[in-house]
Amino acid sequence: MPNLSGSFVDKVVENCFSLYSNLPKTGKPIEKEWTVLSCFIKYDRSDGSIEVVSLGTGSKCIGATKMSPKGDVLNDSHAEVFARRGLLIYLYENIAKTFQGESTIFVRENENLKLKDGIEFIFYSSQLPCGDASINPKCGEEELYGDILKPQKRPLEAEEEEMNPKKQKLEADIHRTGAKCLPHCEQDPKETGMNYHLLGQVRTKPGRGDRTLSVSCSDKMAKWIHLGVQGSLLNLICNPIYIKYFIFGAGVPYSEESLQRALLNRNSDCEIKLEIMPEFYQTSLVFSNVRNEDKVRPAAGSIVWMKSDTHTSEVAVQGKKLGVTKKKIHLPSSSLCISKYNIYRKFLNIVNSNVELKQKLCEEHDIESVPYNVMKMKSKRYFDKWLEVKTKFFKTWTVKPDMWDFCINTL
């Protein structure tokens, strides 16, 4: 039985729409453009209250050659990823306040922090994530109209005659994804109809030209479900944070079967037990900037917003913060607040303020001398779990260069 009623689901989405509409126009689609909207919502089961705590828009990615070893350029500017990185800022600020003795969403549990009882998070996105979850059957006459036409067999004597369109029948087809199978894996057959795609594949995000190394949002969300949305750095401080409720938009293709396959099952022989079994919902509300026959071009910009004491919203183009002067554009400190560089800085500020945590993670080393990639690998519990999930659930993964060895020189 689903835990969330239809009216509650729509109420959550209305809050997301309201927040989005109140943001500045910069970064939003203009005429004939579309975008994706994603949000994380804090849900307090003790009183039924909901609050949007992060928001992201966008559908762009940078190519592999544009990645920066300084951690100042966002590789992936899809809405789902921006919303999740905005959530990280919200979590970091709550953790900092917890260590300062303030009341927050966290409580202490032994050496780690955990969410207070009754605090959960809901994820909303205006459409299904790119990649495997977007591959689902088209159904109904309206969707099949104009799809692949499969001619019926005709008698030999009529072979030279023009085929009567009324005698053609529609072959079942699927909604397709632009996300690509990994180069070293079996590729999509791209045959007509239902056989265009392989199912259950790890894919890199759609795009032309310089190919990205960022995996699809279906793959990233499946990783959140198995490992938690907090990532490896935060897992050094707090217990895994799992998303229980996933809400997707109306007015676009939707299939719970494809969500189950892409996010939960993937390979039928997988026996990894989930800590939290997620639930999937579809709202009845349609996002105003959803892709349709009138909105045909993706918006160039991506927006991130989070509930924060120090940040409001920022706009990104090509993975960089919009509005930064040419003189400062190459300074890591001028990057987006959700860049690897600035998120690592937040992490180190917290560690630096906690003597026990600093001793545990840095030992005799100067905290400013520990590179980002080295600190991440200290999260042994996270990476042990990731190795199991990558091997048993995904079977493969994209390979990125180990290039993010930057340090934070000034905290």
C-alpha positions in Angstrom: 0.0 0.0 0.0 1.4 3.4 -0.9 2.0 5.7 2.1 1.4 9.0 0.3 -2.1 10.0 -0.9 -2.6 11.5 -4.3 -3.6 14.9 -2.7 -0.5 14.9 -0.6 1.7 14.1 -3.6 0.2 17.0 -5.5 0.6 19.3 -2.5 4.4 18.5 -2.5 4.7 19.3 -6.2 2.7 22.5 -5.8 5.3 23.6 -3.3 8.1 22.9 -5.8 6.3 24.8 -8.5 5.7 27.8 -6.2 9.4 28.0 -5.2 10.4 27.7 -8.9 8.0 30.5 -10.0 9.4 32.8 -7.3 13.0 32.4 -8.5 14.5 35.1 -10.8 14.1 34.6 -14.6 17.8 34.2 -15.2 18.5 30.6 -16.2 14.9 29.7 -16.9 13.8 28.7 -20.4 12.8 31.4 -22.9 10.5 31.0 -25.9 10.4 27.4 -27.3 12.8 26.2 -24.7 12.3 23.4 -22.1 14.0 22.3 -18.9 13.7 19.7 -16.2 12.8 20.6 -12.6 13.9 18.5 -9.6 13.6 19.1 -5.9 14.3 17.5 -2.5 11.6 18.0 0.1 12.0 17.5 3.9 9.1 15.6 5.3 8.5 15.6 9.0 6.2 12.6 9.8 5.7 13.8 13.3 3.5 16.8 12.2 3.1 16.1 8.5 4.9 19.2 7.5 6.8 19.5 4.2 9.5 22.0 3.1 11.4 22.2 -0.2 15.1 22.3 0.8 16.8 22.2 -2.6 15.9 22.7 -6.2 17.7 22.2 -9.5 16.9 22.7 -13.2 18.8 21.8 -16.4 19.6 19.1 -18.9 23.2 19.8 -19.9 26.6 18.1 -19.4 30.1 19.0 -20.3 32.4 16.7 -22.3 35.3 14.8 -20.9 37.9 17.2 -22.2 36.3 20.1 -20.3 36.6 18.5 -16.8 38.7 20.5 -14.4 41.2 18.9 -11.9 40.6 21.9 -9.6 37.0 20.8 -8.9 35.7 24.2 -10.0 33.6 23.0 -13.0 30.4 21.0 -12.7 30.6 17.9 -15.0 26.9 17.3 -14.8 24.3 20.0 -14.8 21.1 17.9 -15.0 18.4 19.0 -12.7 18.5 15.9 -10.6 22.2 16.3 -9.9 21.9 20.0 -9.1 19.1 19.4 -6.7 21.1 16.6 -5.0 24.2 18.8 -4.7 22.0 21.6 -3.3 20.7 19.1 -0.7 24.3 18.4 0.3 24.8 22.1 1.1 21.6 21.9 3.3 22.9 18.8 5.1 26.4 20.3 5.7 24.9 23.5 7.2 22.7 21.3 9.5 25.7 19.2 10.5 27.7 22.4 11.4 24.8 23.7 13.5 24.5 20.3 15.3 28.2 20.4 16.3 27.6 23.9 17.6 24.8 22.5 19.9 21.8 23.8 17.9 18.6 21.8 17.3 18.6 20.5 13.7 17.4 17.5 11.6 20.3 15.5 13.1 21.0 13.8 16.4 24.2 12.1 17.6 24.5 8.4 17.5 27.8 7.1 18.8 30.6 8.6 16.6 28.2 9.5 13.8 25.1 11.7 13.3 21.8 10.4 12.0 18.5 11.9 11.0 16.0 12.5 13.8 13.2 10.0 14.0 10.4 11.0 11.7 12.6 13.1 9.3 12.5 11.8 5.7 13.2 13.2 2.3 11.0 13.2 -0.8 12.5 13.6 -4.3 10.4 15.2 -7.1 11.3 15.4 -10.8 9.2 16.7 -13.7 10.1 13.7 -15.8 11.7 10.3 -15.6 15.5 10.3 -15.3 17.5 10.0 -18.5 18.9 6.5 -19.2 17.3 3.1 -18.5 14.2 4.4 -16.6 13.2 6.4 -19.7 13.0 3.3 -21.9 9.4 2.3 -21.6 6.7 1.1 -23.9 4.4 3.5 -25.8 0.9 2.5 -25.2 -2.5 3.7 -26.4 -3.6 4.8 -29.9 -2.5 8.4 -29.4 1.0 7.5 -28.6 1.3 4.8 -31.3 -0.1 7.1 -34.0 2.7 7.9 -36.4 5.2 5.5 -35.0 6.9 2.7 -36.9 4.6 1.4 -39.6 4.8 -2.4 -40.2 3.3 -3.5 -43.5 1.1 -6.6 -43.5 1.9 -9.4 -45.9 0.2 -8.9 -49.3 -0.5 -11.3 -52.1 2.1 -11.5 -54.8 -0.2 -10.0 -57.4 -0.5 -6.8 -55.3 3.2 -6.5 -54.8 3.6 -3.8 -57.4 0.7 -1.8 -56.2 1.0 1.1 -53.7 0.2 -0.2 -50.3 -3.0 1.1 -48.8 -2.2 3.1 -45.6 -5.4 1.8 -44.0 -4.0 -1.7 -44.1 -0.8 -0.8 -42.4 -0.6 -1.8 -38.7 1.3 0.0 -36.0 4.2 -2.0 -34.5 4.7 -1.6 -30.8 7.4 1.0 -30.0 9.3 2.4 -27.0 10.2 5.8 -25.7 13.9 6.2 -26.3 16.7 7.7 -24.4 19.6 9.6 -25.8 21.9 8.2 -23.1 24.6 5.9 -24.6 25.8 2.5 -23.5 29.4 2.5 -22.2 32.0 2.2 -24.9 33.4 -1.1 -23.6 29.9 -2.7 -23.3 27.4 -4.2 -25.7 25.7 -1.5 -27.7 22.1 -0.8 -28.5 20.9 -2.8 -31.6 18.9 0.2 -32.8 16.4 -2.1 -34.5 12.8 -1.0 -35.2 10.2 -1.0 -32.5 10.8 -2.6 -29.1 14.3 -3.8 -30.0 15.9 -0.4 -30.4 17.5 -0.4 -26.9 19.2 -2.9 -24.6 17.6 -2.8 -21.1 19.4 -2.6 -17.8 22.5 -0.9 -19.1 24.7 1.6 -17.4 24.8 4.6 -19.8 26.5 8.0 -20.1 24.3 11.1 -20.5 23.0 12.2 -23.8 24.8 14.8 -25.8 26.6 15.6 -29.1 30.2 16.2 -29.8 32.7 15.7 -26.9 31.3 12.7 -25.1 30.7 13.1 -21.3 31.9 10.6 -18.7 28.9 11.3 -16.5 26.5 8.4 -16.1 22.8 8.8 -16.7 20.4 10.1 -14.0 18.9 6.6 -13.9 22.2 5.2 -12.8 23.0 7.9 -10.3 19.6 7.6 -8.7 20.0 3.8 -8.5 23.3 4.5 -6.7 21.5 6.9 -4.3 19.0 4.2 -3.5 21.7 1.6 -2.7 24.3 3.8 -1.0 22.4 6.8 0.2 22.2 10.3 -1.2 24.9 11.7 1.1 27.9 10.5 -0.8 31.3 9.4 0.5 32.5 12.5 2.3 29.3 13.0 4.4 29.3 9.3 5.1 32.4 10.0 7.2 30.2 12.1 9.5 26.7 10.8 9.2 24.8 7.6 8.6 23.5 7.0 5.1 20.5 9.1 4.1 18.0 7.2 1.9 15.2 8.7 -0.1 12.0 6.8 0.5 9.6 8.6 -1.8 10.1 9.5 -5.5 7.5 11.6 -7.3 7.5 12.1 -11.1 5.7 14.6 -13.3 2.6 14.3 -15.4 2.3 15.2 -19.1 5.3 13.1 -19.9 6.0 9.3 -20.4 5.8 7.4 -17.2 6.2 3.8 -16.3 6.6 2.3 -12.8 7.7 -0.9 -14.4 10.7 0.9 -16.0 11.5 2.6 -12.7 11.5 -0.7 -10.9 13.8 -2.2 -13.5 16.2 0.7 -13.7 16.4 1.7 -10.0 15.7 -1.5 -8.1 16.1 -4.7 -10.1 18.5 -4.0 -13.1 19.9 -7.5 -13.0 17.5 -10.3 -11.9 20.3 -12.3 -10.3 21.1 -9.4 -7.9 20.5 -10.1 -4.2 21.6 -6.9 -2.6 19.2 -6.0 0.3 18.1 -2.4 0.3 18.1 -0.5 3.6 14.9 1.4 2.6 12.6 0.2 -0.1 11.6 3.3 -2.1 8.1 4.1 -3.3 7.2 5.7 -6.7 4.4 8.1 -7.4 3.2 10.2 -10.3 1.6 13.6 -9.6 -1.3 14.9 -11.7 0.4 18.2 -12.1 2.4 19.2 -15.2 5.5 21.4 -15.0 5.1 24.5 -17.0 8.4 24.2 -18.8 8.2 20.5 -19.6 9.4 19.4 -23.1 6.5 19.3 -25.6 5.8 20.0 -29.3 6.0 23.8 -28.6 9.1 23.7 -26.4 11.8 22.0 -28.6 15.1 23.3 -27.4 16.8 22.6 -24.0 17.5 25.7 -22.0 21.2 26.6 -21.9 21.3 27.3 -18.2 20.9 25.3 -15.0 19.6 26.7 -11.7 20.4 25.6 -8.2 18.7 26.8 -5.1 19.0 25.5 -1.5 17.6 26.4 1.9 20.7 28.0 3.3 22.0 30.7 5.6 24.7 31.8 3.1 23.4 30.9 -0.4 20.2 31.6 -2.3 20.3 30.6 -6.0 22.9 30.4 -8.6 22.8 29.9 -12.4 25.3 27.7 -14.3 26.3 27.6 -18.0 28.8 25.0 -19.2 29.4 24.0 -15.5 30.5 27.4 -14.4 28.8 30.1 -12.4 27.0 32.8 -14.5 28.0 36.4 -13.8 31.6 35.9 -12.6 34.0 38.3 -14.1 36.7 37.1 -16.6 39.3 38.1 -14.0 37.9 35.7 -11.4 36.4 32.9 -13.6 39.5 30.7 -13.1 39.6 31.0 -9.3 38.1 27.9 -7.6 36.6 30.1 -4.9 34.5 31.8 -7.7 33.0 28.5 -8.8 29.4 27.4 -8.1 28.6 26.9 -4.4 27.9 23.2 -5.3 31.2 22.6 -7.0 33.5 19.9 -5.7 35.9 22.6 -4.5 33.3 24.5 -2.4 31.6 21.3 -1.1 35.0 20.0 0.1 35.7 23.4 1.7 32.4 23.0 3.7 33.4 19.5 4.7 36.9 20.6 5.9 35.4 23.6 7.8 33.3 21.1 9.8 36.2 18.7 10.4 38.4 21.6 11.5 35.9 22.7 14.1 35.6 19.2 15.7 38.8 18.0 17.4 37.8 14.3 17.6 36.7 14.2 14.0 39.9 16.1 12.9 42.1 13.6 14.7 40.2 10.6 13.3 40.4 11.8 9.7 43.7 13.7 9.5 45.8 12.2 12.3 49.1 14.1 12.3 48.5 15.6 8.9 47.7 19.3 8.3 44.0 19.3 7.2 44.8 21.7 4.4 47.2 19.2 2.9 44.8 16.3 2.4 43.6 16.2 -1.2 39.9 15.8 -2.1 40.4 12.3 -3.7 42.4 11.1 -0.7 39.8 12.2 1.8 37.0 10.6 -0.1 38.8 7.2 0.0 38.9 7.4 3.8 35.2 6.5 3.7 35.9 2.8 3.7 32.4 1.8 4.7 31.0 3.7 1.7 33.4 2.3 -0.9 33.2 -1.3 0.3 29.4 -1.0 -0.2 30.0 0.7 -3.6 32.2 -2.1 -4.8 29.5 -4.7 -4.0 26.8 -2.6 -5.7 28.9 -1.9 -8.7 29.9 -5.6 -9.1 26.5 -7.2 -8.4 23.9 -4.7 -9.4 25.4 -2.5 -12.2 28.0 -5.1 -13.4 30.0 -2.2 -14.8 30.6 1.6 -14.5 32.1 4.5 -16.3 35.8 5.1 -15.7 36.9 8.6 -14.9 40.5 9.7 -14.4 41.7 10.1 -10.8 42.3 13.8 -11.4 40.7 15.6 -8.4 43.7 15.8 -6.2 43.2 19.4 -5.3 43.6 20.8 -1.7 41.8 23.7 0.0 44.5 26.2 0.9 42.4 28.6 2.9 39.5 27.5 5.1 
